[in-house]
Amino acid sequence: MGKRRKARELVLQNLYAFEISGNPIEAVIEALSPFACEDEELFDFAAALLRKTIHNSEILDRHVVETVKNWKFERIALLDRLILRLALCELLFFEEIPPKVTINEAIDLA
């Protein structure tokens, strides 16, 4: 498993924890800290992806709502919504990551 894939998996797990627990974002990011010991660069990537996904969730969700046809946003399973948010965040805010990589990673996460 690639290092960034592991980072994305951790981000997805922490996004889920954030949605379920309602804990503040910093508490959720703190849960990533054991990962920081392994690789500081990947921790920085994971923390940035987590922060940007949470802070821009309304914008990201609007993109999904505008795109889906004959389907209510609330009917999309939480985990699927989080994967969509994560992928859209990468596509919109991490221009250094090629779109085909982001799409492939989202499919693998799903």
Secondary structure, 3 states (H helix, E strand, C coil): CCHHHHHHHHHHHHHHHHHHHCCCHHHHHHCCHHHHHHCHHHHHHHHHHHHHHHHCHHHHHHHHHHHCCCCCHHHCCHHHHHHHHHHHHHHHHCCCCCHHHHHHHHHHHC
